[in-house]
């Protein structure tokens, strides 16, 4: 089977990738609605690692590193955040590399999904697995 690679065949996947990563790569927008995401691991209920929020389309935004006994909050002002999200914890990349497969292993912890709401703080308690919503903290307190 002889397949010709044309410029349009090369550009289509790149365009799709750009659309999927638009939110994660979009700069902060001071006019966009604000939302805060908190990971509460103060009670030592979960693994240590890097925490991201992941959209149903697989785009991700980094929250920070959360260890046992810590609470991490990150607030964003971005457009295009509408949809279903989950908190995802990954151990450090060297800890999760599977040499047999030559690729990273799956996340160490994934929360239930939640639907984005403007001006809200989403708090994930790692020990209980519960996500609660509350009013976002005032500007400057995040």
N, CA, C and O atoms as a MOPAC input file, in Angstrom:
PM7 MOZYME 1SCF
protein

 N      0.84900 1    -1.16900 1     0.00000 1
 C      0.00000 1     0.00000 1     0.00000 1
 C      0.89400 1     1.23100 1     0.00000 1
 O      1.77500 1     1.37300 1     0.84800 1
 N      0.66000 1     2.11200 1    -0.95200 1
 C      1.45700 1     3.32500 1    -1.09500 1
 C      0.62900 1     4.52100 1    -0.63500 1
 O     -0.39800 1     4.83900 1    -1.23500 1
 N      1.07700 1     5.17900 1     0.42700 1
 C      0.35000 1     6.32100 1     0.97100 1
 C      1.18100 1     7.56700 1     0.76100 1
 O      2.35300 1     7.62200 1     1.13400 1
 N      0.56300 1     8.56000 1     0.16100 1
 C      1.25200 1     9.82700 1    -0.03200 1
 C      1.02000 1    10.72100 1     1.16800 1
 O     -0.09800 1    10.83800 1     1.67000 1
 N      2.08900 1    11.34500 1     1.61800 1
 C      1.97000 1    12.29500 1     2.72000 1
 C      1.92000 1    13.68600 1     2.11600 1
 O      2.89100 1    14.17300 1     1.53700 1
 N      0.77100 1    14.30500 1     2.26700 1
 C      0.57400 1    15.65500 1     1.74600 1
 C      0.59700 1    16.64500 1     2.90200 1
 O      0.41300 1    16.25400 1     4.05500 1
 N      0.82000 1    17.92100 1     2.60900 1
 C      0.81400 1    18.91900 1     3.68600 1
 C     -0.48500 1    18.92500 1     4.48600 1
 O     -0.46200 1    19.13400 1     5.69900 1
 N     -1.61700 1    18.69700 1     3.81900 1
 C     -2.88600 1    18.70500 1     4.55300 1
 C     -2.96700 1    17.54300 1     5.54300 1
 O     -3.56400 1    17.68500 1     6.61000 1
 N     -2.37200 1    16.38900 1     5.20000 1
 C     -2.35800 1    15.25300 1     6.12600 1
 C     -1.46900 1    15.53500 1     7.33500 1
 O     -1.72600 1    15.02700 1     8.42600 1
 N     -0.44900 1    16.32400 1     7.14900 1
 C      0.43600 1    16.67000 1     8.26100 1
 C     -0.16700 1    17.74800 1     9.15100 1
 O      0.02400 1    17.72800 1    10.36700 1
 N     -0.89000 1    18.68300 1     8.55700 1
 C     -1.41900 1    19.80800 1     9.32200 1
 C     -2.66400 1    19.45800 1    10.12900 1
 O     -2.89400 1    20.05600 1    11.18100 1
 N     -3.46100 1    18.52200 1     9.67400 1
 C     -4.69800 1    18.17900 1    10.38700 1
 C     -4.43300 1    17.71100 1    11.82200 1
 O     -5.09300 1    18.20000 1    12.73900 1
 N     -3.49300 1    16.78000 1    12.05600 1
 C     -3.24000 1    16.38000 1    13.44800 1
 C     -2.67400 1    17.52100 1    14.29500 1
 O     -2.98300 1    17.62000 1    15.48200 1
 N     -1.86100 1    18.37000 1    13.70500 1
 C     -1.32000 1    19.50900 1    14.45000 1
 C     -2.41600 1    20.48100 1    14.84700 1
 O     -2.39200 1    21.02300 1    15.95200 1
 N     -3.37200 1    20.70800 1    13.96600 1
 C     -4.48400 1    21.60100 1    14.28700 1
 C     -5.33400 1    21.01500 1    15.41200 1
 O     -5.76300 1    21.74200 1    16.30900 1
 N     -5.57700 1    19.71900 1    15.37000 1
 C     -6.35700 1    19.07300 1    16.43200 1
 C     -5.63300 1    19.16400 1    17.76900 1
 O     -6.25800 1    19.40700 1    18.80200 1
 N     -4.32800 1    18.97000 1    17.75100 1
 C     -3.54500 1    19.08100 1    18.98300 1
 C     -3.60200 1    20.49500 1    19.54200 1
 O     -3.69200 1    20.67100 1    20.75700 1
 N     -3.55200 1    21.48900 1    18.69200 1
 C     -3.61600 1    22.88200 1    19.14300 1
 C     -4.95300 1    23.18100 1    19.81100 1
 O     -4.99600 1    23.89300 1    20.81400 1
 N     -6.02800 1    22.65300 1    19.27500 1
 C     -7.34900 1    22.87200 1    19.87100 1
 C     -7.43700 1    22.20600 1    21.23600 1
 O     -7.96600 1    22.80000 1    22.17600 1
 N     -6.93100 1    20.98500 1    21.36400 1
 C     -7.01100 1    20.25700 1    22.63200 1
 C     -6.17700 1    20.89100 1    23.73700 1
 O     -6.52700 1    20.78900 1    24.91200 1
 N     -5.07900 1    21.54200 1    23.37200 1
 C     -4.20700 1    22.12600 1    24.39100 1
 C     -4.43600 1    23.61400 1    24.56800 1
 O     -3.65600 1    24.26900 1    25.25900 1
 N     -5.46600 1    24.16500 1    23.97500 1
 C     -5.69900 1    25.61300 1    24.03700 1
 C     -5.84400 1    26.11200 1    25.46100 1
 O     -5.27100 1    27.14600 1    25.80400 1
 N     -6.58600 1    25.41600 1    26.29200 1
 C     -6.78500 1    25.87900 1    27.66700 1
 C     -5.50000 1    25.79700 1    28.46500 1
 O     -5.13800 1    26.75300 1    29.15000 1
 N     -4.81100 1    24.68500 1    28.38900 1
 C     -3.61100 1    24.49700 1    29.19400 1
 C     -2.50200 1    25.44700 1    28.78500 1
 O     -1.72200 1    25.88300 1    29.63100 1
 N     -2.41700 1    25.77500 1    27.50500 1
 C     -1.34500 1    26.64800 1    27.05900 1
 C     -1.76900 1    28.10600 1    27.00500 1
 O     -0.93200 1    28.98700 1    26.80200 1
 N     -3.05000 1    28.37100 1    27.18200 1
 C     -3.53000 1    29.75500 1    27.12900 1
 C     -2.99400 1    30.53500 1    28.32400 1
 O     -2.97200 1    30.02800 1    29.44600 1
 N     -2.56300 1    31.76600 1    28.08000 1
 C     -2.07600 1    32.57200 1    29.19900 1
 C     -3.23000 1    32.99600 1    30.10000 1
 O     -4.39700 1    32.95200 1    29.71000 1
 N     -2.87900 1    33.40300 1    31.30000 1
 C     -3.88600 1    33.92400 1    32.21600 1
 C     -4.60500 1    35.08700 1    31.54400 1
 O     -3.97500 1    35.90100 1    30.86900 1
 N     -5.90300 1    35.16700 1    31.72400 1
 C     -6.72100 1    36.23600 1    31.16100 1
 C     -7.38000 1    36.97400 1    32.32000 1
 O     -8.24700 1    36.40500 1    32.98200 1
 N     -6.99300 1    38.23600 1    32.59000 1
 C     -7.53700 1    38.95100 1    33.74200 1
 C     -9.05100 1    39.14400 1    33.68100 1
 O     -9.67600 1    39.42000 1    34.70500 1
 N     -9.64900 1    39.00400 1    32.49900 1
 C    -11.09600 1    39.16700 1    32.35800 1
 C    -11.85700 1    37.84500 1    32.42900 1
 O    -13.08800 1    37.83900 1    32.45500 1
 N    -11.14200 1    36.74100 1    32.46100 1
 C    -11.79000 1    35.42300 1    32.50700 1
 C    -12.27100 1    35.12900 1    33.92400 1
 O    -11.73000 1    35.66700 1    34.89000 1
 N    -13.27900 1    34.28300 1    34.04900 1
 C    -13.73400 1    33.88300 1    35.38300 1
 C    -12.59900 1    33.18300 1    36.13800 1
 O    -11.73000 1    32.55500 1    35.53200 1
 N    -12.62200 1    33.30100 1    37.44100 1
 C    -11.56500 1    32.74900 1    38.28200 1
 C    -12.06800 1    31.49300 1    38.98700 1
 O    -13.21400 1    31.43300 1    39.43200 1
 N    -11.20600 1    30.50500 1    39.08100 1
 C    -11.51100 1    29.29500 1    39.84400 1
 C    -10.24600 1    28.85700 1    40.56400 1
 O     -9.13900 1    29.02000 1    40.05200 1
 N    -10.42300 1    28.29600 1    41.76400 1
 C     -9.29300 1    27.82900 1    42.56200 1
 C     -9.43400 1    26.32800 1    42.79800 1
 O    -10.53800 1    25.79900 1    42.92200 1
 N     -8.29800 1    25.66900 1    42.85600 1
 C     -8.26000 1    24.22400 1    43.03200 1
 C     -7.31500 1    23.91600 1    44.19000 1
 O     -6.13800 1    24.27700 1    44.15700 1
 N     -7.84100 1    23.24700 1    45.21100 1
 C     -7.06800 1    22.95100 1    46.41300 1
 C     -6.98800 1    21.44900 1    46.61800 1
 O     -7.98700 1    20.73900 1    46.50200 1
 N     -5.79200 1    20.97600 1    46.92200 1
 C     -5.58400 1    19.58100 1    47.28000 1
 C     -5.20100 1    19.56400 1    48.75000 1
 O     -4.16300 1    20.10100 1    49.13800 1
 N     -6.04800 1    18.94300 1    49.56600 1
 C     -5.82400 1    18.88400 1    51.00500 1
 C     -5.29800 1    17.50000 1    51.37300 1
 O     -6.04000 1    16.51800 1    51.37300 1
 N     -4.01000 1    17.44300 1    51.68500 1
 C     -3.38900 1    16.18900 1    52.10200 1
 C     -2.83200 1    16.33900 1    53.52100 1
 O     -1.88000 1    15.66100 1    53.90600 1
 N     -3.45600 1    17.25300 1    54.29400 1
 C     -2.97800 1    17.53800 1    55.64800 1
 C     -3.11300 1    16.34000 1    56.57900 1
 O     -2.33600 1    16.20300 1    57.52400 1
 N     -4.08400 1    15.47600 1    56.32800 1
 C     -4.28400 1    14.30400 1    57.18200 1
 C     -3.48200 1    13.09800 1    56.71100 1
 O     -3.63600 1    11.99900 1    57.24400 1
 N     -2.62600 1    13.30200 1    55.71300 1
 C     -1.76400 1    12.21400 1    55.25800 1
 C     -2.50600 1    11.07100 1    54.61800 1
 O     -2.19900 1     9.90500 1    54.86800 1
 N     -3.48700 1    11.39700 1    53.79100 1
 C     -4.30800 1    10.34600 1    53.21800 1
 C     -3.88500 1     9.84700 1    51.86600 1
 O     -4.53100 1     8.95500 1    51.31600 1
 N     -2.82300 1    10.38900 1    51.30700 1
 C     -2.52700 1     9.96900 1    49.95600 1
 C     -1.06400 1    10.03800 1    49.61400 1
 O     -0.23500 1    10.42400 1    50.44000 1
 N     -0.74900 1     9.66200 1    48.39200 1
 C      0.63900 1     9.60400 1    47.96000 1
 C      1.23600 1    10.99400 1    47.75800 1
 O      0.52000 1    11.97700 1    47.56500 1
 N      2.53700 1    11.04800 1    47.80500 1
 C      3.25600 1    12.29000 1    47.52800 1
 C      3.46600 1    12.36000 1    46.02200 1
 O      3.79000 1    11.35300 1    45.39200 1
 N      3.28400 1    13.53200 1    45.44700 1
 C      3.53200 1    13.66000 1    44.02200 1
 C      3.05500 1    14.96800 1    43.46700 1
 O      2.64500 1    15.86600 1    44.20200 1
 N      3.11300 1    15.06700 1    42.15800 1
 C      2.66900 1    16.24900 1    41.43500 1
 C      1.18000 1    16.12500 1    41.14400 1
 O      0.70300 1    15.07400 1    40.71600 1
 N      0.45400 1    17.21300 1    41.38300 1
 C     -0.99300 1    17.20100 1    41.18500 1
 C     -1.35000 1    18.08500 1    40.00000 1
 O     -0.84200 1    19.19700 1    39.85500 1
 N     -2.21900 1    17.57400 1    39.17200 1
 C     -2.73300 1    18.28900 1    38.00900 1
 C     -4.24800 1    18.22100 1    38.06900 1
 O     -4.80900 1    17.35300 1    38.73700 1
 N     -4.91300 1    19.13700 1    37.37000 1
 C     -6.31700 1    18.91700 1    37.06100 1
 C     -6.34700 1    18.54200 1    35.58800 1
 O     -5.65400 1    19.14000 1    34.76500 1
 N     -7.16000 1    17.54400 1    35.27000 1
 C     -7.20500 1    17.03300 1    33.90200 1
 C     -8.62900 1    17.13200 1    33.38400 1
 O     -9.56900 1    16.65000 1    34.01400 1
 N     -8.77300 1    17.76300 1    32.22900 1
 C    -10.06700 1    17.92000 1    31.57000 1
 C    -10.44300 1    16.61900 1    30.87100 1
 O     -9.57700 1    15.79400 1    30.57700 1
 N    -11.72800 1    16.43700 1    30.60800 1
 C    -12.19500 1    15.23000 1    29.92400 1
 C    -11.54900 1    15.06500 1    28.54900 1
 O    -11.50700 1    13.95600 1    28.01800 1
 N    -11.04600 1    16.15900 1    27.96600 1
 C    -10.36500 1    16.07700 1    26.67100 1
 C     -8.88200 1    15.75300 1    26.83100 1
 O     -8.15100 1    15.68400 1    25.84300 1
 N     -8.43500 1    15.55500 1    28.07400 1
 C     -7.06900 1    15.18900 1    28.45400 1
 C     -6.11700 1    16.38300 1    28.58100 1
 O     -4.93800 1    16.18000 1    28.87100 1
 N     -6.57800 1    17.60300 1    28.37700 1
 C     -5.69600 1    18.73900 1    28.64500 1
 C     -5.48700 1    18.84900 1    30.14500 1
 O     -6.36600 1    18.47900 1    30.92300 1
 N     -4.32400 1    19.35600 1    30.56100 1
 C     -3.98800 1    19.38200 1    31.98200 1
 C     -3.46800 1    20.75300 1    32.39700 1
 O     -2.88500 1    21.48900 1    31.60100 1
 N     -3.69900 1    21.07300 1    33.67600 1
 C     -3.13400 1    22.26200 1    34.31300 1
 C     -2.47800 1    21.80900 1    35.60800 1
 O     -3.07500 1    21.06400 1    36.38500 1
 N     -1.25600 1    22.25800 1    35.83800 1
 C     -0.51200 1    21.82500 1    37.02900 1
 C     -0.94600 1    22.62500 1    38.24700 1
 O     -1.02700 1    23.85300 1    38.19800 1
 N     -1.22700 1    21.92200 1    39.34300 1
 C     -1.57100 1    22.54700 1    40.61400 1
 C     -0.31400 1    22.72100 1    41.45500 1
 O     -0.10100 1    23.79700 1    42.01400 1
 N      0.49800 1    21.72400 1    41.55700 1
 C      1.72500 1    21.79100 1    42.34700 1
 C      2.06800 1    20.43800 1    42.92300 1
 O      1.44100 1    19.42900 1    42.60300 1
 N      3.07400 1    20.43200 1    43.77600 1
 C      3.49500 1    19.19600 1    44.41700 1
 C      2.87900 1    19.12800 1    45.80100 1
 O      2.95500 1    20.08400 1    46.57200 1
 N      2.27600 1    18.00800 1    46.10900 1
 C      1.61900 1    17.87300 1    47.40800 1
 C      2.18900 1    16.66400 1    48.13600 1
 O      2.16100 1    15.54100 1    47.63300 1
 N      2.69800 1    16.91800 1    49.31600 1
 C      3.22300 1    15.84200 1    50.14700 1
 C      2.28400 1    15.59100 1    51.30900 1
 O      1.30900 1    16.31500 1    51.50500 1
 N      2.58400 1    14.57100 1    52.06500 1
 C      1.77800 1    14.26700 1    53.24300 1
 C      1.90700 1    15.42400 1    54.22000 1
 O      3.00700 1    15.90500 1    54.49200 1
 N      0.76900 1    15.86400 1    54.74400 1
 C      0.75000 1    16.97900 1    55.68800 1
 C      0.68500 1    18.34700 1    55.03800 1
 O      0.82400 1    19.36000 1    55.72400 1
 N      0.47500 1    18.40200 1    53.72100 1
 C      0.43900 1    19.67900 1    53.00900 1
 C     -0.91800 1    19.94200 1    52.39000 1
 O     -1.72400 1    19.03800 1    52.17300 1
 N     -1.13700 1    21.22100 1    52.11600 1
 C     -2.34000 1    21.69400 1    51.42000 1
 C     -1.84500 1    22.65900 1    50.34600 1
 O     -1.11900 1    23.60600 1    50.65000 1
 N     -2.23000 1    22.42600 1    49.10500 1
 C     -1.77300 1    23.24200 1    47.98100 1
 C     -2.98200 1    23.82700 1    47.26700 1
 O     -3.94200 1    23.11400 1    46.97500 1
 N     -2.93600 1    25.13800 1    46.98500 1
 C     -4.01100 1    25.80800 1    46.25100 1
 C     -3.42000 1    26.55300 1    45.06700 1
 O     -2.37400 1    27.19200 1    45.18100 1
 N     -4.09100 1    26.46700 1    43.94100 1
 C     -3.71000 1    27.22100 1    42.74300 1
 C     -4.98600 1    27.79000 1    42.13500 1
 O     -5.98300 1    27.08200 1    41.99600 1
 N     -4.95100 1    29.06800 1    41.77400 1
 C     -6.10300 1    29.71500 1    41.14100 1
 C     -5.75500 1    30.09000 1    39.70900 1
 O     -4.62600 1    30.48500 1    39.41700 1
 N     -6.72500 1    29.96300 1    38.82600 1
 C     -6.53200 1    30.25600 1    37.41300 1
 C     -7.61500 1    31.19900 1    36.92200 1
 O     -8.75100 1    31.16800 1    37.39700 1
 N     -7.25100 1    32.03000 1    35.97400 1
 C     -8.19200 1    32.83200 1    35.19100 1
 C     -7.92200 1    32.47600 1    33.73300 1
 O     -7.03900 1    33.04400 1    33.09100 1
 N     -8.69000 1    31.53800 1    33.23600 1
 C     -8.49400 1    31.08300 1    31.86000 1
 C     -9.83200 1    30.88600 1    31.19200 1
 O    -10.82300 1    30.54300 1    31.83600 1
 N     -9.84700 1    31.10500 1    29.90900 1
 C    -11.05000 1    30.81800 1    29.13500 1
 C    -11.01300 1    29.34500 1    28.72500 1
 O     -9.94900 1    28.72700 1    28.71800 1
 N    -12.14400 1    28.80100 1    28.39200 1
 C    -12.20200 1    27.43300 1    27.88400 1
 C    -12.10800 1    26.35200 1    28.93700 1
 O    -11.74600 1    25.22000 1    28.61700 1
 N    -12.42400 1    26.66400 1    30.19600 1
 C    -12.32200 1    25.64600 1    31.24800 1
 C    -13.63000 1    24.89700 1    31.48200 1
 O    -13.69800 1    24.02400 1    32.34700 1
 N    -14.65700 1    25.23000 1    30.72300 1
 C    -15.95800 1    24.58800 1    30.91100 1
 C    -15.83300 1    23.09700 1    30.62100 1
 O    -15.16000 1    22.69300 1    29.67300 1
 N    -16.48400 1    22.29100 1    31.44200 1
 C    -16.47500 1    20.85100 1    31.22300 1
 C    -16.19700 1    20.08300 1    32.49400 1
 O    -16.25100 1    20.62800 1    33.59700 1
 N    -15.90000 1    18.80900 1    32.32100 1
 C    -15.67700 1    17.88600 1    33.44200 1
 C    -14.16900 1    17.73100 1    33.66700 1
 O    -13.40300 1    17.53700 1    32.72200 1
 N    -13.75500 1    17.82200 1    34.95100 1
 C    -12.34600 1    17.76400 1    35.34500 1
 C    -12.14900 1    16.70400 1    36.41800 1
 O    -13.10900 1    16.29000 1    37.06900 1
 N    -10.90900 1    16.26400 1    36.60500 1
 C    -10.52700 1    15.40600 1    37.72600 1
 C     -9.18800 1    15.88800 1    38.26200 1
 O     -8.38200 1    16.45600 1    37.52600 1
 N     -8.95500 1    15.65500 1    39.55800 1
 C     -7.63000 1    15.85200 1    40.13300 1
 C     -6.84500 1    14.57700 1    39.86100 1
 O     -7.37600 1    13.47700 1    40.01200 1
 N     -5.58200 1    14.71600 1    39.46100 1
 C     -4.74800 1    13.56000 1    39.15700 1
 C     -3.40700 1    13.73400 1    39.86300 1
 O     -2.78100 1    14.78800 1    39.75700 1
 N     -2.96500 1    12.70100 1    40.58400 1
 C     -1.67400 1    12.73200 1    41.27400 1
 C     -0.72200 1    11.78100 1    40.56000 1
 O     -1.05300 1    10.62300 1    40.30600 1
 N      0.46500 1    12.28700 1    40.24100 1
 C      1.53100 1    11.47100 1    39.67100 1
 C      2.70800 1    11.49000 1    40.63300 1
 O      3.01400 1    12.53400 1    41.20900 1
 N      3.36900 1    10.36100 1    40.81500 1
 C      4.61400 1    10.37600 1    41.57300 1
 C      5.67200 1    11.00300 1    40.67200 1
 O      5.42300 1    11.21800 1    39.48600 1
 N      6.84200 1    11.29600 1    41.21400 1
 C      7.87300 1    11.92700 1    40.38600 1
 C      8.19000 1    11.02700 1    39.20300 1
 O      8.05900 1     9.80600 1    39.29800 1
 N      8.60600 1    11.61800 1    38.08800 1
 C      8.75200 1    10.85800 1    36.84400 1
 C      9.73900 1     9.70600 1    36.97600 1
 O      9.52800 1     8.65800 1    36.36500 1
 N     10.80800 1     9.85900 1    37.75100 1
 C     11.75700 1     8.75600 1    37.88300 1
 C     11.14100 1     7.58500 1    38.64900 1
 O     11.52300 1     6.43400 1    38.43700 1
 N     10.18300 1     7.87800 1    39.54300 1
 C      9.53500 1     6.81500 1    40.30800 1
 C      8.49700 1     6.06100 1    39.49000 1
 O      8.15000 1     4.93000 1    39.82900 1
 N      8.00500 1     6.66100 1    38.43400 1
 C      6.91500 1     6.01000 1    37.71800 1
 C      7.30300 1     5.54600 1    36.32200 1
 O      6.43200 1     5.16400 1    35.54100 1
 N      8.58300 1     5.57100 1    35.99200 1
 C      9.03700 1     5.07100 1    34.70000 1
 C      9.08400 1     3.54300 1    34.74900 1
 O      9.65500 1     2.95500 1    35.66800 1
 N      8.48600 1     2.93100 1    33.76800 1
 C      8.50000 1     1.47500 1    33.66600 1
 C      9.50300 1     1.10100 1    32.58400 1
 O      9.18700 1     1.19800 1    31.39800 1
 N     10.71500 1     0.67200 1    32.96700 1
 C     11.74100 1     0.38300 1    31.96200 1
 C     11.33300 1    -0.72300 1    31.00000 1
 O     11.75400 1    -0.72200 1    29.84300 1
 N     10.51900 1    -1.66800 1    31.46300 1
 C     10.10400 1    -2.76500 1    30.58800 1
 C      9.27600 1    -2.26100 1    29.42100 1
 O      9.38900 1    -2.76700 1    28.30500 1
 N      8.44600 1    -1.26700 1    29.68000 1
 C      7.59800 1    -0.72400 1    28.61600 1
 C      8.18600 1     0.54100 1    28.02000 1
 O      7.76000 1     0.97700 1    26.95100 1
 N      9.17500 1     1.14600 1    28.70600 1
 C      9.78900 1     2.36600 1    28.19900 1
 C      8.85800 1     3.56500 1    28.25000 1
 O      8.98900 1     4.49100 1    27.44900 1
 N      7.92800 1     3.55200 1    29.17600 1
 C      6.98600 1     4.67200 1    29.26600 1
 C      6.56900 1     4.88500 1    30.71200 1
 O      6.81400 1     4.04800 1    31.58100 1
 N      5.94100 1     6.01100 1    30.94300 1
 C      5.46800 1     6.31900 1    32.28900 1
 C      4.28600 1     5.43600 1    32.65400 1
 O      3.46400 1     5.08600 1    31.80800 1
 N      4.22100 1     5.09000 1    33.91700 1
 C      3.08900 1     4.30400 1    34.40000 1
 C      1.91900 1     5.23000 1    34.70400 1
 O      2.09100 1     6.44900 1    34.69400 1
 N      0.75100 1     4.69500 1    34.96900 1
 C     -0.44000 1     5.51100 1    35.19400 1
 C     -0.33300 1     6.35100 1    36.46800 1
 O      0.56000 1     6.14200 1    37.28900 1
 N     -1.25600 1     7.30400 1    36.61800 1
 C     -1.25800 1     8.12600 1    37.82600 1
 C     -1.41400 1     7.26600 1    39.07900 1
 O     -1.97100 1     6.16900 1    39.03800 1
 N     -0.90500 1     7.79600 1    40.19600 1
 C     -1.01700 1     7.05700 1    41.44500 1
 C     -2.37100 1     7.25300 1    42.10800 1
 O     -2.78300 1     6.43500 1    42.93100 1
 N     -3.06000 1     8.32100 1    41.75900 1
 C     -4.37000 1     8.60100 1    42.37400 1
 C     -5.17800 1     9.49800 1    41.44500 1
 O     -4.63100 1    10.43500 1    40.86400 1
 N     -6.46700 1     9.22500 1    41.29800 1
 C     -7.36600 1    10.04400 1    40.48200 1
 C     -8.63800 1    10.27700 1    41.28500 1
 O     -9.19900 1     9.34700 1    41.86400 1
 N     -9.08900 1    11.53100 1    41.31400 1
 C    -10.31300 1    11.86100 1    42.04900 1
 C    -11.54500 1    11.53500 1    41.21400 1
 O    -11.44800 1    11.19300 1    40.03600 1
 N    -12.70000 1    11.64900 1    41.85000 1
 C    -13.94300 1    11.64200 1    41.09000 1
 C    -13.93900 1    12.87900 1    40.20300 1
 O    -13.17600 1    13.81300 1    40.44600 1
 N    -14.77400 1    12.89300 1    39.18900 1
 C    -14.82300 1    14.06300 1    38.31700 1
 C    -15.74400 1    15.12600 1    38.90700 1
 O    -16.62500 1    14.83700 1    39.71600 1
 N    -15.51400 1    16.34700 1    38.48100 1
 C    -16.35100 1    17.46800 1    38.90400 1
 C    -16.53800 1    18.38800 1    37.71900 1
 O    -15.73100 1    18.38600 1    36.79000 1
 N    -17.60300 1    19.17700 1    37.74800 1
 C    -17.89800 1    20.10100 1    36.65400 1
 C    -17.46000 1    21.50100 1    37.05800 1
 O    -17.81600 1    21.99600 1    38.12800 1
 N    -16.68900 1    22.12500 1    36.19200 1
 C    -16.15400 1    23.46500 1    36.43600 1
 C    -17.28300 1    24.46700 1    36.66300 1
 O    -18.28500 1    24.46700 1    35.94700 1
 N    -17.10500 1    25.31400 1    37.66500 1
 C    -18.02200 1    26.42100 1    37.93300 1
 C    -17.18500 1    27.66400 1    38.20900 1
 O    -16.16700 1    27.59500 1    38.89700 1
 N    -17.61800 1    28.79500 1    37.67300 1
 C    -16.89200 1    30.05000 1    37.85700 1
 C    -16.89500 1    30.48400 1    39.31700 1
 O    -17.80900 1    30.16000 1    40.07500 1
 N    -15.85400 1    31.22200 1    39.69700 1
 C    -15.73600 1    31.82600 1    41.03300 1
 C    -15.93700 1    30.81500 1    42.15500 1
 O    -16.56200 1    31.11800 1    43.17100 1
 N    -15.41000 1    29.63200 1    41.96500 1
 C    -15.55700 1    28.54700 1    42.93000 1
 C    -14.18300 1    28.00400 1    43.29200 1
 O    -13.26500 1    28.01000 1    42.47100 1
 N    -14.05100 1    27.53400 1    44.52400 1
 C    -12.85900 1    26.79500 1    44.92300 1
 C    -13.26000 1    25.33500 1    45.05700 1
 O    -14.19700 1    24.99900 1    45.78100 1
 N    -12.54700 1    24.47800 1    44.35500 1
 C    -12.77200 1    23.04000 1    44.40400 1
 C    -11.73000 1    22.46100 1    45.35200 1
 O    -10.53100 1    22.57400 1    45.09400 1
 N    -12.16800 1    21.84700 1    46.44100 1
 C    -11.24800 1    21.31300 1    47.44900 1
 C    -11.35100 1    19.79200 1    47.44100 1
 O    -12.41700 1    19.22800 1    47.68900 1
 N    -10.22500 1    19.13600 1    47.15200 1
 C    -10.17300 1    17.67600 1    47.14100 1
 C     -9.45200 1    17.21000 1    48.39500 1
 O     -8.26500 1    17.48700 1    48.56700 1
 N    -10.15000 1    16.51100 1    49.26600 1
 C     -9.54700 1    15.91200 1    50.45200 1
 C     -9.03200 1    14.54000 1    50.03900 1
 O     -9.81600 1    13.63100 1    49.76500 1
 N     -7.72000 1    14.39500 1    49.99700 1
 C     -7.11600 1    13.16700 1    49.48900 1
 C     -7.47800 1    11.96400 1    50.36500 1
 O     -7.70300 1    10.87200 1    49.84400 1
 N     -7.53700 1    12.15100 1    51.68000 1
 C     -7.82900 1    11.03800 1    52.58900 1
 C     -9.23000 1    10.47900 1    52.36700 1
 O     -9.40600 1     9.26400 1    52.27200 1
 N    -10.22900 1    11.36100 1    52.28100 1
 C    -11.61300 1    10.89400 1    52.12800 1
 C    -12.01600 1    10.71500 1    50.66900 1
 O    -12.97900 1    10.00800 1    50.37100 1
 N    -11.28300 1    11.35000 1    49.76400 1
 C    -11.63100 1    11.29600 1    48.35000 1
 C    -12.75500 1    12.24000 1    47.97200 1
 O    -13.21000 1    12.24000 1    46.82800 1
 N    -13.20700 1    13.04200 1    48.92000 1
 C    -14.34800 1    13.93000 1    48.70900 1
 C    -13.91400 1    15.26000 1    48.08600 1
 O    -12.87100 1    15.81300 1    48.43500 1
 N    -14.73200 1    15.76000 1    47.16200 1
 C    -14.51800 1    17.09000 1    46.58100 1
 C    -15.63900 1    17.98700 1    47.07700 1
 O    -16.81700 1    17.66800 1    46.91500 1
 N    -15.27100 1    19.10800 1    47.68200 1
 C    -16.26200 1    20.07800 1    48.13900 1
 C    -16.06500 1    21.37500 1    47.38200 1
 O    -14.96600 1    21.68800 1    46.92400 1
 N    -17.15100 1    22.12400 1    47.25700 1
 C    -17.11700 1    23.40700 1    46.56700 1
 C    -17.39400 1    24.50500 1    47.57300 1
 O    -18.22700 1    24.35100 1    48.46600 1
 N    -16.69500 1    25.60400 1    47.42200 1
 C    -16.93100 1    26.77700 1    48.25400 1
 C    -16.57900 1    28.00500 1    47.43500 1
 O    -15.99700 1    27.89800 1    46.35600 1
 N    -16.93500 1    29.17400 1    47.95500 1
 C    -16.61800 1    30.41500 1    47.24800 1
 C    -15.10300 1    30.55100 1    47.13600 1
 O    -14.37100 1    30.24700 1    48.07700 1
 N    -14.64700 1    31.00800 1    45.98400 1
 C    -13.21000 1    31.20900 1    45.78700 1
 C    -12.70400 1    32.26700 1    46.75800 1
 O    -13.41600 1    33.23200 1    47.03500 1
 N    -11.48400 1    32.10700 1    47.28200 1
 C    -10.94300 1    33.10500 1    48.20200 1
 C    -10.75300 1    34.43800 1    47.48900 1
 O    -10.63300 1    34.47000 1    46.26500 1
 N    -10.72400 1    35.53400 1    48.23600 1
 C    -10.51700 1    36.84000 1    47.60800 1
 C     -9.18100 1    36.89200 1    46.86600 1
 O     -8.24000 1    36.17400 1    47.20400 1
 N     -9.11800 1    37.74300 1    45.86200 1
 C     -7.87100 1    37.92600 1    45.10500 1
 C     -6.72500 1    38.22100 1    46.05700 1
 O     -6.90500 1    38.93000 1    47.04700 1
 N     -5.55900 1    37.68800 1    45.76700 1
 C     -4.39100 1    37.94100 1    46.59100 1
 C     -4.22400 1    36.95500 1    47.72700 1
 O     -3.17100 1    36.92500 1    48.36400 1
 N     -5.24300 1    36.14100 1    47.99800 1
 C     -5.15600 1    35.15300 1    49.07900 1
 C     -4.87300 1    33.75500 1    48.55300 1
 O     -5.00100 1    32.78000 1    49.29400 1
 N     -4.49000 1    33.64100 1    47.28300 1
 C     -4.25100 1    32.30900 1    46.73200 1
 C     -2.80400 1    32.06100 1    46.48200 1
 O     -2.43300 1    30.98300 1    46.01700 1

